[in-house]
Amino acid sequence: METFMTDKPLSIHNITFIPVVCHRIHSYYNAMTPWVYANKEPMAIIICDTNGTRAFDMSAKEISIITLSKKIPDLNTLLLSHSCLNNT
């Protein structure tokens, strides 16, 4: 199972950084023992400032906010609460 979500936003002066992470849960059955483990990986960073709102993946390639909002249902609400959508 794979879930994309935002982590805790960080605001410094007039810049807000919103991390986007991926939670993965893995499970399998080996002989007589079930195994379950999870990991959390950084996927992108959203930067909101006076120049607008931009998102970058982990290789620093700019990605679309619309693409991220399709994977993260509450992203637009979070961006509005940090006044990020007013800058675009």
Secondary structure, 3 states (H helix, E strand, C coil): CEEEEECCCEEECCEEEEEEEEEEEEEEEECCEEEEEEEEEEEEEEEEECCEEEEEECCCCEECHHHHHHHCCCHHHHHHHCCCHHHC
